[in-house]
Amino acid sequence: MPKLKTKSGAAKRFKRTASGSFKRAQGFRRHILTKKTTKQKRHLRSPCMVHESDTPMLNRLMPYA
């Protein structure tokens, strides 16, 4: 059985936690920031978890994570 390739786009966006789930950064932080409040932008800074229904897909995209 050959080695499986990791999807490099997914590797840049997701990190596996010790419990086996994945964490991700939040969107809506790239541009059009002047109309967003400071509180909104501060809350977008913190990472959040990937939903458990999307975890099997990420396991296929990143087999060795």
PDB file of N, CA, C and O in Angstrom:
ATOM      1  N   MET A   1       0.843  -1.183   0.000  1.00  0.00           N
ATOM      2  CA  MET A   1       0.000   0.000   0.000  1.00  0.00           C
ATOM      3  C   MET A   1       0.891   1.250   0.000  1.00  0.00           C
ATOM      4  O   MET A   1       1.727   1.400   0.891  1.00  0.00           O
ATOM      5  N   PRO A   2       0.732   2.139  -0.969  1.00  0.00           N
ATOM      6  CA  PRO A   2       1.576   3.336  -1.002  1.00  0.00           C
ATOM      7  C   PRO A   2       1.170   4.332   0.076  1.00  0.00           C
ATOM      8  O   PRO A   2       0.085   4.267   0.653  1.00  0.00           O
ATOM      9  N   LYS A   3       2.075   5.237   0.316  1.00  0.00           N
ATOM     10  CA  LYS A   3       1.783   6.290   1.281  1.00  0.00           C
ATOM     11  C   LYS A   3       0.707   7.210   0.717  1.00  0.00           C
ATOM     12  O   LYS A   3       0.599   7.377  -0.498  1.00  0.00           O
ATOM     13  N   LEU A   4      -0.082   7.800   1.595  1.00  0.00           N
ATOM     14  CA  LEU A   4      -1.131   8.727   1.188  1.00  0.00           C
ATOM     15  C   LEU A   4      -0.607  10.149   1.300  1.00  0.00           C
ATOM     16  O   LEU A   4       0.151  10.476   2.213  1.00  0.00           O
ATOM     17  N   LYS A   5      -1.019  10.986   0.363  1.00  0.00           N
ATOM     18  CA  LYS A   5      -0.601  12.384   0.405  1.00  0.00           C
ATOM     19  C   LYS A   5      -1.570  13.189   1.249  1.00  0.00           C
ATOM     20  O   LYS A   5      -2.782  12.978   1.210  1.00  0.00           O
ATOM     21  N   THR A   6      -1.016  14.109   2.008  1.00  0.00           N
ATOM     22  CA  THR A   6      -1.815  15.062   2.763  1.00  0.00           C
ATOM     23  C   THR A   6      -2.191  16.206   1.837  1.00  0.00           C
ATOM     24  O   THR A   6      -1.351  16.684   1.074  1.00  0.00           O
ATOM     25  N   LYS A   7      -3.446  16.655   1.891  1.00  0.00           N
ATOM     26  CA  LYS A   7      -3.862  17.839   1.133  1.00  0.00           C
ATOM     27  C   LYS A   7      -3.250  19.060   1.798  1.00  0.00           C
ATOM     28  O   LYS A   7      -3.586  19.387   2.936  1.00  0.00           O
ATOM     29  N   SER A   8      -2.357  19.731   1.091  1.00  0.00           N
ATOM     30  CA  SER A   8      -1.600  20.813   1.719  1.00  0.00           C
ATOM     31  C   SER A   8      -2.486  21.992   2.081  1.00  0.00           C
ATOM     32  O   SER A   8      -2.189  22.713   3.033  1.00  0.00           O
ATOM     33  N   GLY A   9      -3.573  22.204   1.338  1.00  0.00           N
ATOM     34  CA  GLY A   9      -4.494  23.285   1.701  1.00  0.00           C
ATOM     35  C   GLY A   9      -5.160  23.038   3.028  1.00  0.00           C
ATOM     36  O   GLY A   9      -5.360  23.969   3.807  1.00  0.00           O
ATOM     37  N   ALA A  10      -5.509  21.785   3.299  1.00  0.00           N
ATOM     38  CA  ALA A  10      -6.120  21.450   4.582  1.00  0.00           C
ATOM     39  C   ALA A  10      -5.090  21.512   5.703  1.00  0.00           C
ATOM     40  O   ALA A  10      -5.423  21.906   6.820  1.00  0.00           O
ATOM     41  N   ALA A  11      -3.854  21.133   5.427  1.00  0.00           N
ATOM     42  CA  ALA A  11      -2.819  21.154   6.454  1.00  0.00           C
ATOM     43  C   ALA A  11      -2.520  22.575   6.916  1.00  0.00           C
ATOM     44  O   ALA A  11      -2.136  22.787   8.067  1.00  0.00           O
ATOM     45  N   LYS A  12      -2.695  23.547   6.027  1.00  0.00           N
ATOM     46  CA  LYS A  12      -2.459  24.937   6.395  1.00  0.00           C
ATOM     47  C   LYS A  12      -3.597  25.506   7.230  1.00  0.00           C
ATOM     48  O   LYS A  12      -3.399  26.474   7.964  1.00  0.00           O
ATOM     49  N   ARG A  13      -4.785  24.918   7.128  1.00  0.00           N
ATOM     50  CA  ARG A  13      -5.968  25.504   7.761  1.00  0.00           C
ATOM     51  C   ARG A  13      -6.393  24.829   9.053  1.00  0.00           C
ATOM     52  O   ARG A  13      -7.049  25.457   9.884  1.00  0.00           O
ATOM     53  N   PHE A  14      -6.036  23.563   9.245  1.00  0.00           N
ATOM     54  CA  PHE A  14      -6.536  22.806  10.393  1.00  0.00           C
ATOM     55  C   PHE A  14      -5.380  22.185  11.163  1.00  0.00           C
ATOM     56  O   PHE A  14      -4.361  21.814  10.580  1.00  0.00           O
ATOM     57  N   LYS A  15      -5.547  22.072  12.484  1.00  0.00           N
ATOM     58  CA  LYS A  15      -4.586  21.386  13.339  1.00  0.00           C
ATOM     59  C   LYS A  15      -5.356  20.382  14.183  1.00  0.00           C
ATOM     60  O   LYS A  15      -6.440  20.684  14.681  1.00  0.00           O
ATOM     61  N   ARG A  16      -4.794  19.184  14.344  1.00  0.00           N
ATOM     62  CA  ARG A  16      -5.449  18.174  15.173  1.00  0.00           C
ATOM     63  C   ARG A  16      -5.103  18.412  16.641  1.00  0.00           C
ATOM     64  O   ARG A  16      -3.959  18.717  16.976  1.00  0.00           O
ATOM     65  N   THR A  17      -6.100  18.270  17.509  1.00  0.00           N
ATOM     66  CA  THR A  17      -5.878  18.405  18.936  1.00  0.00           C
ATOM     67  C   THR A  17      -5.535  17.037  19.521  1.00  0.00           C
ATOM     68  O   THR A  17      -5.600  16.023  18.826  1.00  0.00           O
ATOM     69  N   ALA A  18      -5.176  17.017  20.781  1.00  0.00           N
ATOM     70  CA  ALA A  18      -4.792  15.763  21.423  1.00  0.00           C
ATOM     71  C   ALA A  18      -5.964  14.802  21.535  1.00  0.00           C
ATOM     72  O   ALA A  18      -5.767  13.587  21.565  1.00  0.00           O
ATOM     73  N   SER A  19      -7.187  15.330  21.598  1.00  0.00           N
ATOM     74  CA  SER A  19      -8.358  14.461  21.714  1.00  0.00           C
ATOM     75  C   SER A  19      -8.806  13.903  20.369  1.00  0.00           C
ATOM     76  O   SER A  19      -9.716  13.075  20.320  1.00  0.00           O
ATOM     77  N   GLY A  20      -8.183  14.341  19.276  1.00  0.00           N
ATOM     78  CA  GLY A  20      -8.513  13.810  17.964  1.00  0.00           C
ATOM     79  C   GLY A  20      -9.427  14.684  17.146  1.00  0.00           C
ATOM     80  O   GLY A  20      -9.677  14.382  15.979  1.00  0.00           O
ATOM     81  N   SER A  21      -9.937  15.763  17.720  1.00  0.00           N
ATOM     82  CA  SER A  21     -10.751  16.682  16.938  1.00  0.00           C
ATOM     83  C   SER A  21      -9.833  17.698  16.260  1.00  0.00           C
ATOM     84  O   SER A  21      -8.614  17.652  16.430  1.00  0.00           O
ATOM     85  N   PHE A  22     -10.417  18.607  15.501  1.00  0.00           N
ATOM     86  CA  PHE A  22      -9.618  19.586  14.767  1.00  0.00           C
ATOM     87  C   PHE A  22     -10.010  20.991  15.199  1.00  0.00           C
ATOM     88  O   PHE A  22     -11.173  21.264  15.497  1.00  0.00           O
ATOM     89  N   LYS A  23      -9.016  21.880  15.227  1.00  0.00           N
ATOM     90  CA  LYS A  23      -9.314  23.278  15.481  1.00  0.00           C
ATOM     91  C   LYS A  23      -9.034  24.074  14.211  1.00  0.00           C
ATOM     92  O   LYS A  23      -8.230  23.677  13.366  1.00  0.00           O
ATOM     93  N   ARG A  24      -9.718  25.204  14.104  1.00  0.00           N
ATOM     94  CA  ARG A  24      -9.618  26.025  12.899  1.00  0.00           C
ATOM     95  C   ARG A  24      -9.700  27.483  13.292  1.00  0.00           C
ATOM     96  O   ARG A  24     -10.166  27.821  14.380  1.00  0.00           O
ATOM     97  N   ALA A  25      -9.244  28.341  12.402  1.00  0.00           N
ATOM     98  CA  ALA A  25      -9.394  29.780  12.597  1.00  0.00           C
ATOM     99  C   ALA A  25     -10.759  30.199  12.073  1.00  0.00           C
ATOM    100  O   ALA A  25     -11.358  29.507  11.250  1.00  0.00           O
ATOM    101  N   GLN A  26     -11.242  31.328  12.551  1.00  0.00           N
ATOM    102  CA  GLN A  26     -12.530  31.817  12.092  1.00  0.00           C
ATOM    103  C   GLN A  26     -12.348  32.720  10.889  1.00  0.00           C
ATOM    104  O   GLN A  26     -11.298  33.341  10.722  1.00  0.00           O
ATOM    105  N   GLY A  27     -13.355  32.793  10.063  1.00  0.00           N
ATOM    106  CA  GLY A  27     -13.336  33.640   8.885  1.00  0.00           C
ATOM    107  C   GLY A  27     -13.758  35.061   9.205  1.00  0.00           C
ATOM    108  O   GLY A  27     -13.880  35.438  10.370  1.00  0.00           O
ATOM    109  N   PHE A  28     -13.979  35.847   8.157  1.00  0.00           N
ATOM    110  CA  PHE A  28     -14.461  37.236   8.259  1.00  0.00           C
ATOM    111  C   PHE A  28     -13.454  38.160   8.929  1.00  0.00           C
ATOM    112  O   PHE A  28     -13.844  39.133   9.573  1.00  0.00           O
ATOM    113  N   ARG A  29     -12.149  37.868   8.784  1.00  0.00           N
ATOM    114  CA  ARG A  29     -11.135  38.711   9.389  1.00  0.00           C
ATOM    115  C   ARG A  29     -10.189  39.331   8.357  1.00  0.00           C
ATOM    116  O   ARG A  29      -9.210  39.967   8.746  1.00  0.00           O
ATOM    117  N   ARG A  30     -10.444  39.169   7.076  1.00  0.00           N
ATOM    118  CA  ARG A  30      -9.457  39.563   6.067  1.00  0.00           C
ATOM    119  C   ARG A  30      -9.627  41.009   5.603  1.00  0.00           C
ATOM    120  O   ARG A  30      -8.643  41.739   5.481  1.00  0.00           O
ATOM    121  N   HIS A  31     -10.847  41.419   5.348  1.00  0.00           N
ATOM    122  CA  HIS A  31     -11.057  42.760   4.810  1.00  0.00           C
ATOM    123  C   HIS A  31     -12.436  43.238   5.236  1.00  0.00           C
ATOM    124  O   HIS A  31     -13.206  42.493   5.842  1.00  0.00           O
ATOM    125  N   ILE A  32     -12.736  44.488   4.910  1.00  0.00           N
ATOM    126  CA  ILE A  32     -13.967  45.171   5.334  1.00  0.00           C
ATOM    127  C   ILE A  32     -14.057  45.142   6.864  1.00  0.00           C
ATOM    128  O   ILE A  32     -15.084  44.774   7.434  1.00  0.00           O
ATOM    129  N   LEU A  33     -12.960  45.540   7.510  1.00  0.00           N
ATOM    130  CA  LEU A  33     -12.904  45.485   8.962  1.00  0.00           C
ATOM    131  C   LEU A  33     -13.359  46.786   9.611  1.00  0.00           C
ATOM    132  O   LEU A  33     -13.583  46.820  10.821  1.00  0.00           O
ATOM    133  N   THR A  34     -13.501  47.858   8.830  1.00  0.00           N
ATOM    134  CA  THR A  34     -13.841  49.143   9.432  1.00  0.00           C
ATOM    135  C   THR A  34     -15.259  49.157   9.965  1.00  0.00           C
ATOM    136  O   THR A  34     -15.534  49.847  10.947  1.00  0.00           O
ATOM    137  N   LYS A  35     -16.161  48.422   9.355  1.00  0.00           N
ATOM    138  CA  LYS A  35     -17.543  48.425   9.829  1.00  0.00           C
ATOM    139  C   LYS A  35     -17.790  47.421  10.947  1.00  0.00           C
ATOM    140  O   LYS A  35     -18.873  47.406  11.532  1.00  0.00           O
ATOM    141  N   LYS A  36     -16.806  46.586  11.251  1.00  0.00           N
ATOM    142  CA  LYS A  36     -16.962  45.614  12.331  1.00  0.00           C
ATOM    143  C   LYS A  36     -16.473  46.222  13.643  1.00  0.00           C
ATOM    144  O   LYS A  36     -15.494  46.966  13.666  1.00  0.00           O
ATOM    145  N   THR A  37     -17.157  45.900  14.719  1.00  0.00           N
ATOM    146  CA  THR A  37     -16.780  46.463  16.008  1.00  0.00           C
ATOM    147  C   THR A  37     -15.513  45.782  16.527  1.00  0.00           C
ATOM    148  O   THR A  37     -15.139  44.701  16.072  1.00  0.00           O
ATOM    149  N   THR A  38     -14.865  46.437  17.485  1.00  0.00           N
ATOM    150  CA  THR A  38     -13.658  45.873  18.080  1.00  0.00           C
ATOM    151  C   THR A  38     -13.965  44.563  18.775  1.00  0.00           C
ATOM    152  O   THR A  38     -13.163  43.630  18.726  1.00  0.00           O
ATOM    153  N   LYS A  39     -15.122  44.481  19.423  1.00  0.00           N
ATOM    154  CA  LYS A  39     -15.515  43.247  20.105  1.00  0.00           C
ATOM    155  C   LYS A  39     -15.689  42.109  19.108  1.00  0.00           C
ATOM    156  O   LYS A  39     -15.284  40.975  19.368  1.00  0.00           O
ATOM    157  N   GLN A  40     -16.295  42.421  17.962  1.00  0.00           N
ATOM    158  CA  GLN A  40     -16.501  41.405  16.925  1.00  0.00           C
ATOM    159  C   GLN A  40     -15.160  40.871  16.434  1.00  0.00           C
ATOM    160  O   GLN A  40     -14.979  39.661  16.304  1.00  0.00           O
ATOM    161  N   LYS A  41     -14.223  41.774  16.164  1.00  0.00           N
ATOM    162  CA  LYS A  41     -12.915  41.357  15.651  1.00  0.00           C
ATOM    163  C   LYS A  41     -12.118  40.601  16.716  1.00  0.00           C
ATOM    164  O   LYS A  41     -11.369  39.681  16.389  1.00  0.00           O
ATOM    165  N   ARG A  42     -12.273  40.979  17.977  1.00  0.00           N
ATOM    166  CA  ARG A  42     -11.570  40.293  19.054  1.00  0.00           C
ATOM    167  C   ARG A  42     -12.069  38.858  19.201  1.00  0.00           C
ATOM    168  O   ARG A  42     -11.272  37.946  19.420  1.00  0.00           O
ATOM    169  N   HIS A  43     -13.373  38.653  19.083  1.00  0.00           N
ATOM    170  CA  HIS A  43     -13.915  37.307  19.200  1.00  0.00           C
ATOM    171  C   HIS A  43     -13.560  36.439  18.002  1.00  0.00           C
ATOM    172  O   HIS A  43     -13.493  35.216  18.126  1.00  0.00           O
ATOM    173  N   LEU A  44     -13.332  37.049  16.849  1.00  0.00           N
ATOM    174  CA  LEU A  44     -12.930  36.275  15.674  1.00  0.00           C
ATOM    175  C   LEU A  44     -11.482  35.813  15.764  1.00  0.00           C
ATOM    176  O   LEU A  44     -11.065  34.936  15.008  1.00  0.00           O
ATOM    177  N   ARG A  45     -10.707  36.394  16.682  1.00  0.00           N
ATOM    178  CA  ARG A  45      -9.312  36.003  16.847  1.00  0.00           C
ATOM    179  C   ARG A  45      -9.165  34.593  17.391  1.00  0.00           C
ATOM    180  O   ARG A  45      -8.259  33.861  16.993  1.00  0.00           O
ATOM    181  N   SER A  46     -10.054  34.210  18.300  1.00  0.00           N
ATOM    182  CA  SER A  46      -9.878  32.943  18.997  1.00  0.00           C
ATOM    183  C   SER A  46     -10.220  31.771  18.083  1.00  0.00           C
ATOM    184  O   SER A  46     -11.178  31.852  17.314  1.00  0.00           O
ATOM    185  N   PRO A  47      -9.456  30.685  18.155  1.00  0.00           N
ATOM    186  CA  PRO A  47      -9.754  29.524  17.321  1.00  0.00           C
ATOM    187  C   PRO A  47     -11.013  28.816  17.798  1.00  0.00           C
ATOM    188  O   PRO A  47     -11.392  28.939  18.963  1.00  0.00           O
ATOM    189  N   CYS A  48     -11.654  28.087  16.919  1.00  0.00           N
ATOM    190  CA  CYS A  48     -12.816  27.307  17.313  1.00  0.00           C
ATOM    191  C   CYS A  48     -12.665  25.907  16.731  1.00  0.00           C
ATOM    192  O   CYS A  48     -11.788  25.657  15.904  1.00  0.00           O
ATOM    193  N   MET A  49     -13.516  25.015  17.165  1.00  0.00           N
ATOM    194  CA  MET A  49     -13.401  23.618  16.792  1.00  0.00           C
ATOM    195  C   MET A  49     -14.210  23.325  15.533  1.00  0.00           C
ATOM    196  O   MET A  49     -15.221  23.972  15.263  1.00  0.00           O
ATOM    197  N   VAL A  50     -13.753  22.352  14.778  1.00  0.00           N
ATOM    198  CA  VAL A  50     -14.484  21.873  13.604  1.00  0.00           C
ATOM    199  C   VAL A  50     -15.622  20.993  14.100  1.00  0.00           C
ATOM    200  O   VAL A  50     -15.453  20.229  15.050  1.00  0.00           O
ATOM    201  N   HIS A  51     -16.773  21.100  13.461  1.00  0.00           N
ATOM    202  CA  HIS A  51     -17.929  20.304  13.859  1.00  0.00           C
ATOM    203  C   HIS A  51     -17.629  18.820  13.674  1.00  0.00           C
ATOM    204  O   HIS A  51     -16.918  18.432  12.746  1.00  0.00           O
ATOM    205  N   GLU A  52     -18.183  17.987  14.575  1.00  0.00           N
ATOM    206  CA  GLU A  52     -17.840  16.555  14.545  1.00  0.00           C
ATOM    207  C   GLU A  52     -18.318  15.868  13.274  1.00  0.00           C
ATOM    208  O   GLU A  52     -17.782  14.819  12.914  1.00  0.00           O
ATOM    209  N   SER A  53     -19.310  16.425  12.582  1.00  0.00           N
ATOM    210  CA  SER A  53     -19.752  15.811  11.329  1.00  0.00           C
ATOM    211  C   SER A  53     -18.743  16.036  10.205  1.00  0.00           C
ATOM    212  O   SER A  53     -18.774  15.319   9.205  1.00  0.00           O
ATOM    213  N   ASP A  54     -17.850  17.016  10.346  1.00  0.00           N
ATOM    214  CA  ASP A  54     -16.827  17.275   9.329  1.00  0.00           C
ATOM    215  C   ASP A  54     -15.511  16.568   9.636  1.00  0.00           C
ATOM    216  O   ASP A  54     -14.601  16.587   8.807  1.00  0.00           O
ATOM    217  N   THR A  55     -15.389  15.951  10.801  1.00  0.00           N
ATOM    218  CA  THR A  55     -14.139  15.303  11.185  1.00  0.00           C
ATOM    219  C   THR A  55     -13.757  14.134  10.287  1.00  0.00           C
ATOM    220  O   THR A  55     -12.577  14.007   9.960  1.00  0.00           O
ATOM    221  N   PRO A  56     -14.701  13.254   9.859  1.00  0.00           N
ATOM    222  CA  PRO A  56     -14.280  12.177   8.945  1.00  0.00           C
ATOM    223  C   PRO A  56     -13.695  12.678   7.633  1.00  0.00           C
ATOM    224  O   PRO A  56     -12.770  12.070   7.096  1.00  0.00           O
ATOM    225  N   MET A  57     -14.223  13.778   7.111  1.00  0.00           N
ATOM    226  CA  MET A  57     -13.674  14.349   5.887  1.00  0.00           C
ATOM    227  C   MET A  57     -12.237  14.816   6.113  1.00  0.00           C
ATOM    228  O   MET A  57     -11.372  14.597   5.265  1.00  0.00           O
ATOM    229  N   LEU A  58     -11.980  15.461   7.260  1.00  0.00           N
ATOM    230  CA  LEU A  58     -10.631  15.924   7.544  1.00  0.00           C
ATOM    231  C   LEU A  58      -9.677  14.777   7.792  1.00  0.00           C
ATOM    232  O   LEU A  58      -8.487  14.890   7.499  1.00  0.00           O
ATOM    233  N   ASN A  59     -10.176  13.672   8.326  1.00  0.00           N
ATOM    234  CA  ASN A  59      -9.324  12.496   8.493  1.00  0.00           C
ATOM    235  C   ASN A  59      -8.869  11.947   7.150  1.00  0.00           C
ATOM    236  O   ASN A  59      -7.761  11.422   7.038  1.00  0.00           O
ATOM    237  N   ARG A  60      -9.713  12.062   6.129  1.00  0.00           N
ATOM    238  CA  ARG A  60      -9.299  11.635   4.787  1.00  0.00           C
ATOM    239  C   ARG A  60      -8.341  12.629   4.156  1.00  0.00           C
ATOM    240  O   ARG A  60      -7.417  12.230   3.446  1.00  0.00           O
ATOM    241  N   LEU A  61      -8.547  13.931   4.404  1.00  0.00           N
ATOM    242  CA  LEU A  61      -7.677  14.937   3.801  1.00  0.00           C
ATOM    243  C   LEU A  61      -6.301  14.951   4.444  1.00  0.00           C
ATOM    244  O   LEU A  61      -5.306  15.248   3.783  1.00  0.00           O
ATOM    245  N   MET A  62      -6.240  14.630   5.740  1.00  0.00           N
ATOM    246  CA  MET A  62      -4.974  14.678   6.471  1.00  0.00           C
ATOM    247  C   MET A  62      -4.781  13.347   7.186  1.00  0.00           C
ATOM    248  O   MET A  62      -5.021  13.265   8.391  1.00  0.00           O
ATOM    249  N   PRO A  63      -4.357  12.306   6.481  1.00  0.00           N
ATOM    250  CA  PRO A  63      -4.309  10.972   7.076  1.00  0.00           C
ATOM    251  C   PRO A  63      -3.269  10.818   8.180  1.00  0.00           C
ATOM    252  O   PRO A  63      -3.413   9.935   9.026  1.00  0.00           O
ATOM    253  N   TYR A  64      -2.239  11.639   8.200  1.00  0.00           N
ATOM    254  CA  TYR A  64      -1.173  11.489   9.192  1.00  0.00           C
ATOM    255  C   TYR A  64      -1.157  12.608  10.218  1.00  0.00           C
ATOM    256  O   TYR A  64      -0.174  12.763  10.943  1.00  0.00           O
ATOM    257  N   ALA A  65      -2.212  13.384  10.293  1.00  0.00           N
ATOM    258  CA  ALA A  65      -2.264  14.508  11.251  1.00  0.00           C
ATOM    259  C   ALA A  65      -2.457  13.978  12.665  1.00  0.00           C
ATOM    260  O   ALA A  65      -2.525  14.761  13.613  1.00  0.00           O
TER     261      ALA A  65
END
